[in-house]
Amino acid sequence: MTSPTPAYVTLPTFVGYSASKGPSRSSFVRRQRRLYEDPARAAFNYYRRAANAVRAGRAARQDEVAMRALVSNADERTRPHYAAIAEGWLRYLGRRDPKLVEVGRAKFSLGELEIGISPQLGLRKANGRRYATWLYFKEEPLARDAAQLALWLLDEGMPDLLPGGEALVVDVRRAKEFTLSARDRERLRPWAASEASAFVTLWRAA
C-alpha cells in the first residue's frame, strides 16, 4: 500500500486558499496538487519581477529608478499591474528609508501540511527593529484575516528567517502594512491548524 502524497504549499498559496470560500476551495486545492505533481504546469510568476525590482531599488536606494524601469520594461498586459505596484511601493516608502538585511527561508509543519515560507525582503527600520517582510502584490485587496495568517506563519518560521526579527506584511498596491500582536498570535494558532487540516482533507480527495 503506497503512502499518501504529502501536502506541501508555499505561504502565498496557503493564504490564497484561506481567503477562498465554499466549493471554490476544492478546485483551488486540485489545481495546487496538479502543480505539485507536475511543476512544468506552473505559469510564469510575473510578481517575482516586481519583488526583484523592489529589492534592487532598496539595495541601491534608487527606488524611483527601479520602479520606473519595472514599468517601462513591461509588456502591454503586465504594465498596468506593475504601474500600480510601483506607485503603491513608492507611496508606502514615503519618508521611510528601511535598510535591507539578509533573510532566510523556512519550512513549517502545521499538522500534516508542510508550508514553505520565503519572505521577499528583510528590512531594518529607523528604530532598529528588523522585519521578515512578505510583499503582497495582487490586484484584490489583502483581507485582514489573510494578512494575519501570513504574519503568523512568518512568526513561526522566524528562527530560520531572521532570528530575533518580527513579521511584516505589506499590501503593496494599497501601501498598507500589517503587523502581529501577541494576542493575535495565540488567537490564530487553532484557526491556522483547522485551515491546514481542511486543506489536507481536500488534497487527499483531489
Secondary structure, DSSP 8 states (H G I E B T S, - for coil): ------EEEEHHHHHHHHH--TTHHHHHHHHHHHHHH-GGG----THHHHHHHHHHHHHHT-HHHHHHHHHHTS-TTTHHHHHHHHHHHHHHHTT---EE-----EEEEETTEEEEE--SEEEE-TTS-EEEEEEE--SS---HHHHHHHHHHHHHTHHHHSTT-EEEEEEGGGTEEE---HHHHHHHHHHHHHHHHHHHHHHHH-
